[in-house]
Amino acid sequence: MEHQKKACPVCGSMLSGRSDKKFCDDGCRTTFNNRRWQQESEDIRKTHAILRRNRRILLSYSSSSDSVRLNRENLLASGFRPDFVTRIAADPAGGLIRFYYEFGLKKLSGKEVQIFRQS
């Protein structure tokens, strides 16, 4: 039975040894896996950076009291990204509360929102 020679997907060198071998050495295997997970790790870092920024913005608005009301446009103008949340909960009064770590954001009437810190 004749076996077809396979090439290493990283460096292109011909593989020898076991028939199910995928890489020529540990260095190529490591390089392959690092490249594979690099994009996913980058996406996670970007998302986490946005969430941390959202939290810092909410902290800056709510540092003076437990609950603050403000215009949603002012919040957005400060760089807040409402589409990146850590969780969403039902508001007992109706509607949804979006959480950004320990800070809750509830939409009130019109363009007004309420920021509060959950203990």
Secondary structure as the mmCIF struct_conf table of DSSP 4:
data_model
#
loop_
_struct_conf.conf_type_id
_struct_conf.id
_struct_conf.beg_label_comp_id
_struct_conf.beg_label_asym_id
_struct_conf.beg_label_seq_id
_struct_conf.end_label_comp_id
_struct_conf.end_label_asym_id
_struct_conf.end_label_seq_id
HELX_LH_PP_P HELX_LH_PP_P1 GLU A 2 LYS A 5
STRN STRN1 ALA A 7 ALA A 7
TURN_TY1_P TURN_TY1_P1 PRO A 9 CYS A 11
HELX_LH_PP_P HELX_LH_PP_P2 SER A 13 SER A 13
STRN STRN2 MET A 14 MET A 14
HELX_LH_PP_P HELX_LH_PP_P3 LEU A 15 LEU A 15
BEND BEND1 GLY A 17 ARG A 18
TURN_TY1_P TURN_TY1_P2 SER A 19 ASP A 20
BEND BEND2 CYS A 24 ASP A 25
HELX_RH_AL_P HELX_RH_AL_P1 ASP A 26 SER A 62
TURN_TY1_P TURN_TY1_P3 SER A 63 SER A 64
BEND BEND3 SER A 65 ASP A 66
STRN STRN3 SER A 67 ASN A 71
HELX_RH_AL_P HELX_RH_AL_P2 ARG A 72 ALA A 77
TURN_TY1_P TURN_TY1_P4 SER A 78 GLY A 79
TURN_TY1_P TURN_TY1_P5 PRO A 82 ASP A 83
BEND BEND4 THR A 86 THR A 86
STRN STRN4 ARG A 87 ALA A 90
TURN_TY1_P TURN_TY1_P6 PRO A 92 ALA A 93
BEND BEND5 GLY A 94 GLY A 95
STRN STRN5 LEU A 96 TYR A 100
TURN_TY1_P TURN_TY1_P7 TYR A 101 GLU A 102
STRN STRN6 PHE A 103 LYS A 107
BEND BEND6 SER A 109 SER A 109
TURN_TY1_P TURN_TY1_P8 GLY A 110 LYS A 111
STRN STRN7 GLU A 112 ARG A 117
#
